[in-house]
Amino acid sequence: MSATETADARLRVVAPLYLGRLEAADAVNPALLTRYLALRDHPSTRRTHAFAGRFENTYVDRHLMPELRPVTEAALHYAQTLLRRDRLRFGCWFNEMGPGDRTTLHSHDDDDELLSGVYYVTAPPQCGRLEVHDGPVRLYVEPEAGRFVFFDPALPHAVEPNRSTALRLSIAFNFGPAD
């Protein structure tokens, strides 16, 4: 059974959040981290959204990163299951947070996104919880390496400061209708 075939059984709903897990995370994440660190300064890598002294989004060419494939396949499977759609397009980017870094409050409802998500590659203790604003309610998710979190792209969200001494690395996703 593949990681994506077991994904449905591991999907938990904590309205309005959906939590999942990559079964092969213990094998995938170290290789993914190593490849990311090797490519983060590659000439084809782009960075956007400069806030609080850092770029919040790092785009690494997926073709140079076969280690990313198990994560994107599982994320797409989760999105197809949650949205009940076979055909979706998606984009993804890395969010690298060193000690003291945070991610500012934002949403992903700029275009025709149907679902947003995050996958945690590294998540040391005290590295900053995901904070999702659902009206007056604040929901907090403790990051865990191998965890997926999915939510409505219109929900404002941020990440608390990384109070650890280590790197917190995540991959963000947006899913929309296939053309």
N, C-alpha and C positions, 0 to 999 in steps of 0.2 A: 504494500500500500504506500502511495507517495504522500509527501507532506501536504499537498493540496487536497488529496482525497480524505485525509483525516481532519482537514480544516473545519468542516461543518460541525463536527462533533465537539470541537473545542471553542466554538463561537459563543460568547456570553454577552447578554444584553444588560447594560447598566444605563437605562434610558437617560439621555439620548445618545449614549456611547455604545459601541460594539467592540468587545475585546476578543482577540484571537492570539494564536501562538504559532510560530514556525517550528515544526517538530524537529527539524535538522539544525536548529539555531546553534547548538554547541559546536557543530562542525563548520557551519557556514560563516558565522560571525568573525572568528579570528582571521580567516582568509579574506573576508570582505574588508575588514579593518586594514589589513596589510596592503591590499590592493588600493584602497582609498588613499592611504598615506603616501603611496608611491605615485599616485596620479593627481593629487590635489593641486600640485603646481605645474601640471602638464600644460603645454601651450593651448590645448583644446578646451581646458577647463574654464568655465565662466563663473563669475560671482555676481550676485545681485542683492539688493535690499540692504544697503549699508545703514546700520543703526547702532548706536551705543558703542562705536569703535570697532565694529566687525561687520562682515557680510553675513547675513542670515542664511542665504541660499548659495549652495555650491553645486554647479551642474557639471558632472563628469560624464564623458562620452560612454554610454552604456555598451557600445561595441568593444571598448577597451577593457571591460569589466565583466567577464563571464561569471565571476563570483556573485554578481548581483541577481542573476537569473532565478535562483530558487526563491528569493524574496519577492521579485516582481511577479513571478508565476503564482505564488501563494496570495499575494495582495490582490491580483486580478481575480483569482478564484473567489476570495472573500467578497470583493466588490460585486461580482456577478451574482453571487448568492444573495447578498443583502439587497441589491437593486432589482433582482429577478430579470436580468438582461444578459443575453449571451454575448452581445457585441458592445464593447466599450473601448474607448481610447483612454490613455492615461499618460501623465507626465510624473516624473519624480526627480527629487534633488536631495542632496545631503544637507544636514544642519549640524555643523561642528561647533560645539560649545566648550571652550576651555574654562578653567577656574574663573569665576566672577562673571562670565558671560550669561546673558539672558536673551530671550526672544520677545519682542514687543507684541502688544495686543493687535491682532489682525484677523481677517476672515479671508475666505477663498471664493467668494461669490461674485467675482469680477466678470466671468464669462458664463458658460453653460455647464459648470461643474455640477455633478450630481452627488458626489461623495468625496470626502477628504479623509486622509489617514496618515498615520505615522508608524514606523517600525523602528525599534531600538536595537542598534548594533552594539553599543556599549552604554552602560548605565550604572556607573559607580554610585554607592550610597551618597545621598545629599546632592545629587547632580541637577536637581531642578524638576519639580513636578509639572506636568501639563495641566494648565488651568483653562477650563472651558466655561464660558459664560452662557448660560441658558436663561435669558431674561435676568431676573434678580438673583438667580441661583448660581453659585460657583461650584463647579465640579472639579475635583483634583484627581489626577491619575499618576500614581507612582510609576516611573519608568522601570522596565525590567528588560534586560537583553533578551531578544527573541519575541517580545510582545508586539502585537499590532493593536492599534486603537483607531477606530473609524468613527466619523461623525459627519453631520450635515455641514457643508462648506459655508453656510451662512452664519454658523455659530462663531462668535469671536473667541479667540483663544490666544494664549501666551504661554511662555515657559518661565518659571521662576529662575532666579540666578543659580548657577552651578556653584554650590558651596563646597564641592569636593576639590581635591587637588589633581584630579584626573580628567581626561577627555570624555565628554558625553557626545556620542555620535548617533544620529538618527537619520532616517530617510523619510521624507514627506511625499505624499501622493495626492494627486487630484485625478478623479475619474469623471468622464463625460460621455455623452452619446457618441457612438461611432458614426462617421459620416457615410 
